[in-house]
Amino acid sequence: MSGLFCVRTEKKRGMILNRIEKQVDRIIAGLKINEALKNVRFIREYGSDEAPSPVNGMTAVVSVRDMSTEKSYIGGYLSPSIKGESYSAGVEIRVYAPATENGSGLSEVVSEILLGLKTADAEKTITHSEAASIEFDPDMNAIYRTVSFNMEFCLCEEV
């Protein structure tokens, strides 16, 4: 029976990750329509696009950092016929600028991303967002700042 449990657990985990990835894609698509971010190249970490090294222009590398189950529901205040689970996911957007340009425009782009998250998140899943200070990545010869945000959502179904 434990083999069946592992398959169901992996399938469920895949469904959850798929939901997170789709939501992140929607948010990034919403950010891309911002005129101030038109020259920023958004790529997914571990995706088909590799981050350029060295960095030639503004590049935003998007990655899901963590995921956890917050609560499980069976009935309750939602409805007696609803069951499901509430999840939380941590997402990072590392915005790189060429070191040769001293990170020109980096803080402005990060500010636009932080402001844009509010409108890009049409489903209102983002619960917290913040930006880290400027750092240097010697491997990419780039200056970067990290924007991180948390998303919460429920995967529920009627029983």
N, C-alpha and C positions, 0 to 999 in steps of 0.2 A: 504494500500500500504506500510505502514511502516514496517509491519511484513515481507513482501517480501524483502524489503531493508535490514532488519536485517539478514535474512537467506543468502542473497547474500553476504553481508558484512562478515558474519562469515565463509561462504564457501571460500571466497577469502582470508580471514585471515589464514584459515587452509592451503590453497594452498601455501601461502607465507611462513608460518612457516615450512611446509613440505620441501620446496625448501631450506630454511636456514639450517634445520637439515641435509638434504642430503649433502649439501655443507660442513658443519662442519664435517660430517662423513668422507667425502673424504679427507679433510685436516688432520684429526686425523689418518686415514689409511696411509697417506703419511708420517706423523711423525713417526708412529710405525715401518716403515722399516729402520729408522735410527739406526744403530748399537749402537750408544751411548745412545739411549733411550730404548733399549731392556728390561731393568729391571724396566721400569716405567709402572705401571698399570693405563691405561686410563679408566675412568668411567664417565658416564653421570649423572649430578646432576638430581635428580628426576626421574631417570631411574630405571630399574629393579635391578641394582647393587647398593648396599648401600656403602657409604664410610666407610672403616673400622675404628673403634675407639676402642682403640688407633691405630694409624698408625704403621704398621710393616715394611713397605718398601716405596720406592718412589711411590706416588700415585698422579695422575693428575685428578682433577675433572673438567669436561668441562660443561659449561652452557652458554646458550644464554641469555644475560642480557636485551637487548632492541632491538626494531625494529621500523623503521619509514619510511614513504613514503617521498622520496626526491623530485621527479618530476613526473608529468604526461605528456605523449606524445600523441598527435593525429597528425599524419603527421609530418610536420616539416623537420628538416635536416636529419632524419633517412630515411624517405620515405613517400610519401603522403598516402600510404596504411598501415602504421604501427601505432598501438596504443598500449599503455602500460604504465607501471609505473616503476620508478627507486626506489629501496629500499636500506636502510642502516640497518645493524644489528651489535650490539656489542656483542662480545663473550669473555668469560673469561676462562682461564685454571689456576686453583689454584693448584700449585705443592706442595705437602706435603712431609715432611721428618720427621722421628721420632725424637722427642726432645731428646731422650736418646743418639742419635748419633750426637747431636749438629748441625743437618742439614747438615751433611757431604755430599758433592756432589750436594747440592741444586742449587747453583749458576751455576755450570757446566751444569746441566740438563736444567735449564731455558735458558741459552745461546744457547744450542743445539736446544731447541724448537724455539727460536726466529730466529735462522739461518735456521732451517728446514721449517719454515712457507713459506719462499720464494720458495722453491722447491716443497713443499707439495701442494701449491695453484696453481694447473695446469691451472685453469680458470682465474687466476689473478684477483680475486675479493677482495683480502685484500688490503686496502688502507693505513692502519696505524697499527703498533704494538709497544708495549712497555711492560716493566716489572717493577713491583713495588718493593719496598724494602722488606727485610725479616721481617716477623711478626710472632707472636706466637698465636696459637689457644689453649686455655686451655681446651676446651671441647674435642678436639681430642688429646691433649697432643702432639702437633706437631708444627714444624716450617714450614712456608710456604711462597711462593712468588706467586704473581699473574701476569700472562701474559695476557694481553688484546689486542684484535685486532678488527678492524672494517672491515666489508665486504660491498661492494656495488655491486648490480646487477640489471638487468632490466628484468621484465616479460613483454614481448612484443608479439604481434600477428599481423598477416596481416588481414586486414578487406576488 
